[in-house]
Amino acid sequence: MLLEVLNPRHYNVTSMVSEVVPIASIAVLLLTGFLLLVWYYEDTSSIPGPSYFLGIGPLISHCRFLWMGIGSACNYYNKMYGEFMRVWVCGEETLIISKSSSMFHVMKHSHYISRFGSKLGLQFIGMHEKGIIFNNNPALWKVVRPFFTKALSGPGLVRMVTICADSITKHLDRLEEVCNDLGYVDVLTLMRRIMLDTSNVLFLGIPLDESAIVVKIQGYFDAWQALLLKPDIFFKISWLCRKYEKSVKDLKDAMEILIEEKRHRISIAEKLE
C-alpha cells in the first residue's frame, strides 16, 4: 500500500502544474516590480550623486570613503558631481557640501545638527559631542552655537579678517619654509600654518613652534580621517588603534602645554585684556 501511495501515477501531474504556475508567475512579477522600484530609487532625489543601482552604489560609495579617506573621496565626488552632492556613508544618504555660501548657511542655522561618524571613532579622538562640527547632541549644540555665531559676524569677524590678512602676508614672506627640495610650495602646510597662527593670535597669544605643532595637527587629522568611518569591531582590536592613539595623544599633550602656559600668563598678569 505504501508503494501505491508513493507511486506518481496516482497523482494528476497536469493539475499540479496548473496550480503551481500562477503562483510562480505572481512571485516573478512581484520580484520584478521590486527590482524595478530599487533600480529607479535614485530618481526620487534631485540632488546629483552616484547611482543607487540595486544597492551597489551605496556600497561602493562607503567603500570609497574607507579606502580613499574623507578628504580625497570628497574631492573625487566634487570633480564628478559638483559642489553639492549626495552619497551614502554607513548606508545613510549623506550630503557633501563644498560651496562656501552653502556651508555658511548650514553653520548659521540651528536646525542643522546631525553629522555622520562612528561614535567610538569620535570618542577615540576626543570629538564625540564636543566642539562645533561633529556634535550630534542638540542640547550641547544650542549652548555652543551662540559663540560660533558671534565669530561669524560683528566685530569678531572684522578682527579675524584683519588677523588672517596679516598672517598671510607674514607667511608669504617666509615662503621658503614650506617649499620642498624641488622648490615647490606645499600649499596644504602653508594653509595649516596660517590657520594655526590665526587661531593662536585670536585665542592664546603665546609663542609656539609652528612647524612642530602643524606636524602634530596633521597626525591628529590623519587619525580622525582613518577612524571616523570604521565599524565598531575595529576598536575592539587594540593593535589596530595603537598607531592612531599616539597621534591623538601627541596633539592633546601639546595643546595642554600651551593652555597651561596661557593660564600661567593670566595668573601673573597685572591687567587682563
C-alpha positions in Angstrom: 0.0 0.0 0.0 2.9 2.4 0.8 4.3 1.9 -2.7 1.0 2.7 -4.2 0.8 5.9 -2.3 4.3 6.9 -3.4 3.6 6.0 -7.0 3.5 9.3 -9.0 0.9 7.8 -11.3 -1.7 8.2 -8.6 -1.3 12.0 -8.9 -2.6 14.2 -11.7 0.6 16.0 -12.7 -1.2 18.3 -15.1 -3.4 19.7 -12.4 -0.5 20.2 -10.0 1.5 22.2 -12.6 -1.5 24.3 -13.4 -1.8 25.2 -9.7 1.9 26.0 -9.3 2.5 28.1 -12.4 0.2 31.0 -11.5 1.8 31.2 -8.0 5.3 31.2 -9.6 4.2 33.9 -12.1 2.9 36.2 -9.4 6.2 35.7 -7.4 8.2 36.6 -10.5 6.1 39.7 -11.2 6.4 40.8 -7.6 10.2 40.3 -7.7 10.5 42.2 -11.0 8.4 45.1 -9.6 10.6 45.3 -6.5 13.8 45.2 -8.6 12.4 48.0 -10.8 11.5 50.0 -7.8 15.0 49.6 -6.4 16.5 50.3 -9.8 14.8 53.7 -10.1 15.2 54.6 -6.4 17.8 57.3 -7.2 15.2 59.1 -9.3 13.4 60.2 -6.0 16.3 62.5 -5.3 17.0 65.6 -7.4 20.5 66.0 -5.8 23.3 64.9 -8.0 25.3 61.9 -6.9 26.3 58.3 -7.7 23.5 55.9 -8.9 21.8 53.6 -6.4 21.9 50.7 -8.8 20.4 47.8 -6.8 22.2 48.9 -3.6 25.6 48.6 -5.2 26.0 52.4 -5.3 25.8 52.9 -1.5 28.3 50.0 -1.0 30.8 51.5 -3.5 30.3 54.9 -2.0 31.0 53.8 1.5 34.0 51.7 0.5 35.4 54.6 -1.4 35.4 56.8 1.7 37.1 54.0 3.7 39.7 53.4 1.0 40.5 57.0 -0.1 39.8 58.8 3.1 37.2 61.5 3.6 39.1 64.4 2.0 40.2 62.5 -1.1 36.8 60.9 -1.6 35.1 64.3 -1.3 37.4 65.7 -3.9 36.7 62.8 -6.2 32.9 63.3 -5.9 33.4 67.1 -6.2 35.0 66.6 -9.6 32.2 64.3 -10.8 29.1 65.9 -9.4 29.9 69.5 -8.4 29.9 71.4 -5.0 26.7 69.9 -3.7 26.1 66.1 -3.9 24.5 63.1 -2.3 26.5 60.0 -1.4 25.9 57.1 1.0 28.0 56.7 4.2 27.3 53.8 6.5 24.2 53.1 4.4 22.7 56.5 5.0 22.2 59.2 2.5 24.8 61.9 3.2 25.2 65.4 1.7 28.6 66.7 0.9 28.7 70.5 0.7 31.9 72.1 -0.7 30.4 75.5 -1.6 31.3 78.2 0.9 28.0 80.0 0.8 26.1 76.8 1.5 28.4 75.9 4.4 27.8 79.5 5.8 24.1 78.9 5.6 24.3 75.5 7.4 26.6 76.8 10.2 24.4 79.8 10.9 21.1 77.9 11.3 20.2 76.0 14.4 18.2 73.2 12.8 21.3 71.5 11.2 22.8 69.3 14.0 23.5 65.8 12.7 26.8 64.8 11.3 28.0 61.4 10.2 30.7 59.5 12.0 31.4 56.5 14.2 30.6 57.2 17.8 33.6 55.1 19.0 35.8 56.7 16.5 34.8 60.2 17.6 35.3 59.2 21.3 38.7 57.8 20.5 39.9 61.1 19.1 38.0 63.2 21.7 35.5 64.7 19.4 32.2 62.9 20.4 29.6 65.5 21.3 32.4 68.1 21.6 33.2 71.1 19.5 31.2 72.6 16.7 31.3 70.4 13.7 30.9 66.8 14.9 28.4 67.3 17.6 25.1 65.3 17.4 23.9 66.4 20.8 21.2 69.1 20.2 21.2 70.4 23.8 25.0 71.0 23.8 24.9 72.3 20.2 22.5 75.0 21.3 24.9 76.1 24.0 27.9 76.2 21.7 26.2 77.8 18.7 26.0 81.4 20.0 29.7 81.5 20.5 30.2 80.3 16.9 27.6 82.7 15.5 29.4 85.7 17.1 32.6 84.6 15.4 30.8 84.8 12.0 29.5 88.3 12.5 30.2 91.6 14.1 33.5 93.0 15.4 34.9 89.5 15.9 34.6 88.7 12.2 36.3 92.1 11.3 39.1 91.4 13.7 39.6 87.9 12.4 39.8 89.1 8.8 42.5 91.6 9.7 44.5 89.0 11.6 44.1 86.5 8.7 45.4 89.1 6.2 48.4 89.9 8.4 49.2 86.2 8.9 49.0 85.5 5.2 51.4 88.4 4.5 53.8 87.2 7.2 53.9 83.6 5.9 54.2 84.6 2.3 57.4 86.5 3.3 58.7 83.2 4.7 57.6 81.0 1.8 60.9 79.1 1.7 59.9 77.4 5.0 57.1 75.4 3.2 59.0 74.6 0.0 60.2 71.1 -0.8 63.6 70.2 -2.3 62.4 71.0 -5.8 61.3 74.4 -4.8 57.6 73.7 -5.0 55.3 75.2 -2.3 53.4 72.8 -0.1 50.2 74.7 -0.1 48.5 72.5 2.5 51.2 73.0 5.0 51.2 76.8 4.3 47.4 76.9 4.9 47.8 74.9 8.1 50.4 77.3 9.4 48.3 80.3 8.6 45.3 78.7 10.4 47.4 77.8 13.4 48.9 81.3 13.6 45.5 83.0 13.2 43.9 80.8 15.9 46.8 81.4 18.3 46.6 85.2 17.9 42.8 85.1 18.4 42.7 82.7 21.4 46.0 82.2 23.1 48.5 84.8 22.0 51.6 82.9 23.2 54.8 81.9 21.3 54.7 78.5 19.7 56.7 76.3 17.4 54.5 76.3 14.3 56.3 73.6 12.3 56.2 71.1 15.3 52.6 71.7 16.1 51.5 71.5 12.4 53.0 68.1 12.2 51.0 67.0 15.3 47.8 68.5 13.9 48.4 66.6 10.6 48.9 63.4 12.5 45.7 64.0 14.5 43.6 64.6 11.5 45.1 61.6 9.7 43.8 59.6 12.7 40.4 61.4 12.5 40.1 60.6 8.8 41.1 56.9 9.3 38.8 56.3 12.4 35.7 58.3 11.6 34.0 55.6 9.5 35.5 52.5 10.9 33.0 49.8 12.2 32.7 49.2 15.9 34.6 45.9 15.7 37.7 47.8 14.6 38.1 49.4 18.0 38.0 46.1 19.8 41.3 45.2 18.2 43.8 47.2 20.2 46.8 46.8 17.9 44.9 48.4 15.0 44.2 51.5 17.0 47.7 51.8 18.6 49.3 53.9 15.8 46.5 56.4 15.9 46.5 56.6 19.7 49.9 58.2 19.7 48.9 60.9 17.1 45.9 61.8 19.3 47.9 61.9 22.5 50.7 64.0 20.9 48.4 66.8 19.9 46.5 66.6 23.2 49.7 66.9 25.2 50.9 69.8 23.0 47.7 71.7 23.5 47.7 71.1 27.3 51.2 72.7 27.4 50.0 75.7 25.5 46.9 76.1 27.6 48.9 75.7 30.8 51.3 78.4 29.6 48.3 80.7 29.0 46.9 80.1 32.5 50.3 80.9 33.9 50.5 84.2 32.0 47.0 85.1 33.1 47.8 84.4 36.7 50.9 86.7 36.7 49.4 89.5 34.5 48.8 92.8 36.2 46.0 93.6 33.8 43.7 91.2 31.9 42.9 92.2 28.3 
